[in-house]
Amino acid sequence: MTARNRIRSLLGKACSTAVLVALVSVQAGLANAGPREQAKRIHDRIAGVPPSESVLDDMAADITSGNALNAAFTAMNDSAFYDVTLKNFSAPWTNEAMSKFVPLNDYIATVIGLVRDEDDFRKVLYDDILYVGDPTLSLPSYSTSNNNHYESLETSGASLKDNLVARSQSNLNGLPPAATAGVITSRASAKAFFSAGTNRAMFRFTLINHMCNDLEQVADVTLPTDRIRQDVSRSPGGDSRVFLNNCVGCHTGMDPMAQAFAYYDYEYDQNTDPDGDLGRLVYNAVGQTDPETGSRVQAKYHINSATFEQGYVTPDDSWDNYWRQGSNRRLGWDPSLPGSGSGAKSLGMEFAHSDAFTECQVTKVFENVCLRPPSDSEDRSQISSMVASFAGQGYKLKQVFAESAVYCMGE
């Protein structure tokens, strides 16, 4: 071995030893954490900022007396939990790039408001609700064609904990109340997922963000193909086996449910506004007819109809959940719901009342607070416990944040 190689070997061993010592030190710190250290860890994980001395004292006293959950709820009184933690938590759900570096918008504000108010979080996918800035702040009015209201609220520095108010979505964006579906019909969501395309993006990203499954994970080639639209080739590249063994897996479940969005679109001028920043959500209400389809169905649902003319022609916004059969029964659909309906609201309820939705929210919060995914049997047991608690206590997401923080506070 050359002198240079011996030096590299010694340096490598030294670095490995240093890393091992650091890991052991961290683990020892976690194992020996006292009430004040645990309180600080809870506050740091929930609010992202250190607590004041008085708050730290109160939280440590709660932990000492066996009320660690109270300590976690105390941490959630910090405005940073709403302004930073919850904003960063929900921002990736509002764009296809899944970036957290986006301005505040009506989707994010509504998630924050529902969590703050300890409302049934399932409403996020179907209620006639949006959160806006308090009128006393003199912000620009909510607009269906720009995001100025929320960007002004964010730049004002006003606490979201204290300055968000709930409003009927239908009174803000002009949708009929029956056509509202929580964040699905928010302007931010429409801009991201109803823009151009075929509205399948709205289905896919709702599935990813609120059911923690992408299409590959729910693909099922055993279901009927009768609702797959005309724009899907039955023999891609001249080989029908590709359709039967691949395309079918996603489209048999997706197309019958994405039909719920048939009356929605996001309109903007691609020449003067290529990013759609000034666009708006549109909806064909009763009595409105799209000139290209001759019905209330948006033209995008008949796009590329010559690809396979014998395919399904969307006549309305009725949907059916074929996933209630086959392998995707594992998603835990609510047996009290019919598994079919019309429009985005009823589909949002179908998703939100599933076991997969509940477990997805709990898992996302766990990862956000504990800074890691669940990785062993103890973690999985904790997830199961929190899923039961979340459902049993009215689907209040603050409870999940509190239980996750206590679990990961160190002992």
N, C-alpha and C positions, 0 to 999 in steps of 0.2 A: 504494500500500500504506500502510495506517495505521501509526502508531507502534507500536500494540499488536501488529499482525500482524508487523511487522518484528522486534519483540522475540521473539515466538513462533517465528519462523523461525530467528533466531539461536540461541535456546535449543535448538530441535530439532536443528540442526546440531551444536551443542556436545555434546548428549547422544549423538548418533550417533557422533561422533568419540571420545567417552570409551568407549563400548561397544566400538568397533573397536580402540582402544588396549588395552583390557582383554583382548579376545580374542587379539590378537597377543601380548600378554605371556604369557597362559596357554600358547599354542602354543609360544612360545619356551622357556618353562619346561619343557614336556614334551620338546621337542626336545633340550634341553641337560641333562636330568636325569642326575645321576651315580648311582653305586651306592647311596649313602645315601638320596638322594631316591627312587630306585626302590624301595628296600627299605621305606621309610616308606609309599609309596603302596600297595605290596602289602599291608602290614599293615593299613593303614587300610581298604582295600577288603574284605579278608577278615574281619578281626576287628571293624572299626568303632571301634577304639580305638588310640591311638598305642602303639608298642612301647617297652619299656624300652631304656636305652642299650645294655645288654649284648646284648639280642636284636637291636637295630638293627645293632650291630657284626657279629654273627654272620651276619645276613642279607646285609649289604653285602659281607662277605667271600665269601659264596657267589656272589653276583651277579658280583663281580669275577673270580672263578675260573671263571665260566661255568656255575654250578649254580643258576640262578635258580629252578628248580623246588624245590630244597631249601629255598630261602628262603621260598617260598610254603607249603611244608609246615611250616616253623617257625612261620609266622604262625598256622597252624591248631592249634598247641599252646595258643594263648590260649583260656581258657575262654569269652571273649566270642564266639568263633566259634560255639559251641554254644548258649550262653545267649541270644544276641541275633540273630546273623546267620542261623543255621539256623532258629531259632524264627520269625523274621519271614519267612523264605523260604517256610516250609511252612504257616504259620498260615492264609493265604488259601484254601488247599485244603480247609479244614475247615468252611466255612460258605458259604451261598448268596450272602451279601453280599460274599464274597471279601475280608473285612476281616482285617488282621493284628493288630487290637486285640482279641484273644480270649485267655482264660486258656490256659495249658499244658493239653494233654489227651493221651489215649493215641495219637491219630493223629500229632500233632506229635512226641511223645516217640519214637515208633517210627521216624519219618523221621530224627530226629537220631541215634538209636542205630545205624541201618543205615549212615549216613554215617560216624559215628565209628569203627565197627568195620570199615570198608572191606569190607562184605559186598556181595554181588551186589544192586544196588539194584532190580533187577527184582522181587525178592521182596516189595517193598512192596505189590504188588497180589495176591499169592497165597499167601504163606507163613503157617504156623501160628505167628505171632510177634507179641508186643507187648512194648514196653519199659516198665518201671515203675521207681519210685525204689528205691534200695538199702534193703533191710529194716533195716539198721543205723540208718537215720535216724528210726525210730519214727514213720513217717507213718501216716495212716489206711489201712486195707487197700484194695486195688483193689476198686471196687464196680461192679456192672452197672447201678446205679440212681442214681449221682451221680458228680461229678467231683472229689470232695474230695481224693482221693489226689494228683492232679496239681496242684491249686491249692495244697495244703499244701507240696508239693515246691517249687513256684515261689516262694511267699512265704518259705520257709525260707532262701532265698539259697544253697542248696547248688548247687555246680557241676554242670551236666548232663553235662559231660565226664567227671566222676569218679563220678557217682551214678546212672547209668541202668544197669539190668541187663535182659538179654533173658529172656523167659519164654514158654512155650508159651501161645498165646492161648486154646486150648481148655481149658487148666487154669484160666484166669482167668474166662472168660465162659460156660463150660459148653457151647459149641458142639461138635458132633462135629468131630474134626480135619479131616475131609473138607469140612466146611462153612465152615472159616475161609478168609479171603482177604485177609490182610494188613490194610492200613488200610481196605479196603472194609468189613470187618466189625468195625472198631473201634467203640467206643461213640460217639465224637464224630462219625464219619461216618454212623452209623445215625441219630443225632439230627438231623443236618442233611439227610440225603438219603433215608432210609427213612421218615421221619415223614410220616404222612398220604399224600395223593397216590396215585400208581400205581406207584411205584418207578422211573419213568422218570427222575426227578431224579438217582438214583444213577448211571444210565447216562450222562446228559448231563454231569454234573460230573466223573465219572471221565474222560470224553472230553476235557473242557476242561483239567483239571488235569494229566493225565498223557499226553495225546496232542496237546495244543495245538491242538485243533480244536473249534469249536462245531458244532452241528447244521447250521447254514446252510452251513458250509464243506464238509460231506460229503453234502449232499442229493443224491439220485440218483433220478429219477423213472422209470428204466428197469427197475427190479427188480420181482420178483413181489410182489403185495399180499396173498398168502394168509395171512400171519401177523399182519396188523394187527387189533388187538383190537376188540371190539364197541363200545367207548366212543368211537370215532372216527367222526364222521359222514361218510358217503360223498357227501353233497351239502350242505355248509355253506351256510347262507343260501339253500338251494334250488338251488344251482348245483354240479353234479357236477364241473365243470371246476376248481373251487377244490381239491377233493380230489385230482384226477388231476395237477394241475400244481403243487400246493404241499404239501398234507398228505402225499402219498405219498413225497415226496422224503426226509423224515425218518423216517417210520414204517416204511417197508419195511426199513430197516436196523436201526433202533432196537428195534422190538418183538420181532423174533426173538432179539435178544441180551439185551434187558432181561428176557426170560423166565427167565434164569439166577437172578434174584433173587426168584422166585415164592414161596419159602418163608420169606422174611424180612419183618419189620415192626418198627416202633418203637412201643411201647405207652406211653401216658401218659394222665393224667386231664386232659382239656381244660378242665374246670371249675375244678379246684384247682391245676393246674399247666399253664397255657396255653402256656408256652414249652418244655415238655417237659424241664425241668432234672432232674426226678426220674424220667424215663422209662427204659426199658431195651430193648435189642435182643432180639427174640424170633425163634425159628426153629422151624418145624414139622418135627420129626425123623420118622424112620420110625415109623409107628404112630399118629402124631397126625393128626387130621382137623379141618379148619376146618368149623364147622357150616353156614356159608353156601355153601361150594363143594362140600362132601362129599368133599374130597380134601385133600392137604397144601398146596394152593395157598391163599395168603392171600386174604381176601375182596376186597381192593383190586384184585385182578386181574380181578374180575368186576363192577367198579363200572360204573354206567351201561350195563348190558348191553342195555337196550332202545333205545339210540341207533341201533344197527344190529345187529339180532339175528342176521343171517347172518355177522357178523364172527367172528374167531377166538376160540375159548374155550380159555383156557390150561389144559392138563391136568396139567402137571408143570413141572419146572425145566430141561428140555432146551432148548438154544439152538443156533442156527446163525448163522454169519457170512456173510450175503448180500453183504457188502462185499468178499469175496474175488473177486467178479465186478464188472464195471463200472468206473466211474471211481475208486473207492476202493481199487482194487488198489495205487494209488500210496502207500498207507500202509505198504506193505511187510510183509505178513503172513508169518510164519515158515512156510516150506513143510514143515517137519518136524512141524508140528502139524496136527491133522485139520480145524480150522476149525469144529468143533462139539463139544458136550459137555453136561454137566449141572452146574448150580450155579455159584456165584460164583467158586470157585477156578480152574476151568478157563477161565472167561471172563477172569479177571484175568491168567492166563498168556497168553492170546491177545493181550490188549492189551500186556502188558509185553514180550513177545518180538517186537513189531513194530518196524520201522524208525522209525515215527513216534514211538513212546515214547522211543527212544534220542535222536533228534534234538530232541525236546521238552525232555528233561532238560538237554541240552547248551545249548540256546538260552536256557532260563530261567536257568541258572547264568551264562552270558555276560552277560545283561542285568543280573543281580543284582550281579555283580562290576564290570563295565565301566560300569555306570550308564547304559546306552543299548542299544537293539536293534542287531543287526548291520545295517549300512547300505550297504556297498559290496562290491566283488568281493573285496577283501582280507579283510574280515570274514567273508564267506561261505566263503572258502577256509579260514579258521581254524576255522569251525564244522565244516566237513567233516573237517578234520584231527582235531578233538577228538572227533567222533562215532566215527571209526575207532579212536582211542586208547581211548575209553570202552569200546567193545565189545571191543577187543583185550586190555584189561587187566582183564577180569572185571567190568565195569560198576561200578567203584568211583567214587563221585561226588566224593570228595576230589580225585581226579586231575583232574577237570574244573574244579573250583574253582582248583586250582593253575595249570593251563594258561591259564585265563582271566585270572587275576591277572598272570601273566607277560606275556601278550599286551598287556595294558592298563597295564603299569607305566611306559611312557614310555621313550624312548631318548635 
